[in-house]
Every structure is written in structure tokens, then in C-alpha cells.
Amino acid sequence: MTEDIWVKGYVYSVAVAEEAGRYRGCIHIKAHRYTGRAFEPPIVIETPALFKREHAAEIEARALARELIDGGHVEERILAIRPGAGLPAAQPVSDTSSHTE
């Protein structure tokens, strides 16, 4: 598994799993730092393709992670895998100013 990678608030790492002599990349999403969400156990997103080489599977997983994050589609995947783990609902803003005239 790679070191933690931080992109646009998401903290994830990439691993490679072997399946019958082929390799599949796996993205392990651990947290979203901007919202304070931590995913324990990590949310795992697998690459759809199998590869003959371990390095190719790792490259594919890294590319898929960036594509999902940069395209804004990672939240859809998180909700599909773990319902209720998405972004928290927006809270109404109340006027808490103590300024009086």
C-alpha cells in the first residue's frame, strides 16, 4: 500500500490485490479533511480492469482516484458503497452577531 495521498481534502492510499495471477488496483479512502469525516474501515474502490503487471494496476488506481476526485464523482461512489457516509447536510446559518446599535 502506498503512503497517504491528499487531494482536495480526501486522504487515500492505493494498493494492489492479486486475483488468479492478475492484478487489480484498489483505492482506500480514509478521510475527508475539509469536512472532518473519517472512514473506518476505509472505503475501498476497485479498478474495473485486471492487469498482468502489478505496476500497471497501481497506475490505474492512482488515475481512477484523481479522475473521481477531480470530476466530483467520489461522493457518489462513497454513497454507493456506504450509504449515509456522504457529505453532511448543509446547516442553516443563524445570526450570532452580538453587535448592537
Secondary structure in CASP SS format (residue, H / E / C, confidence):
PFRMAT SS
TARGET T0000
AUTHOR 0000-0000-0000
METHOD secondary structure of the structure
MODEL  1
M C 1.00
T C 1.00
E C 1.00
D C 1.00
I E 1.00
W E 1.00
V E 1.00
K C 1.00
G C 1.00
Y E 1.00
V E 1.00
Y E 1.00
S E 1.00
V E 1.00
A E 1.00
V E 1.00
A E 1.00
E E 1.00
E E 1.00
A C 1.00
G C 1.00
R E 1.00
Y E 1.00
R E 1.00
G E 1.00
C E 1.00
I E 1.00
H E 1.00
I E 1.00
K E 1.00
A E 1.00
H E 1.00
R C 1.00
Y C 1.00
T C 1.00
G C 1.00
R E 1.00
A E 1.00
F E 1.00
E E 1.00
P E 1.00
P E 1.00
I E 1.00
V E 1.00
I E 1.00
E E 1.00
T C 1.00
P C 1.00
A C 1.00
L C 1.00
F E 1.00
K C 1.00
R C 1.00
E H 1.00
H H 1.00
A H 1.00
A H 1.00
E H 1.00
I H 1.00
E H 1.00
A H 1.00
R H 1.00
A H 1.00
L H 1.00
A H 1.00
R H 1.00
E H 1.00
L H 1.00
I H 1.00
D H 1.00
G C 1.00
G C 1.00
H C 1.00
V H 1.00
E H 1.00
E H 1.00
R H 1.00
I H 1.00
L H 1.00
A H 1.00
I H 1.00
R C 1.00
P C 1.00
G C 1.00
A C 1.00
G C 1.00
L C 1.00
P C 1.00
A C 1.00
A C 1.00
Q C 1.00
P C 1.00
V C 1.00
S C 1.00
D C 1.00
T C 1.00
S C 1.00
S C 1.00
H C 1.00
T C 1.00
E C 1.00
END
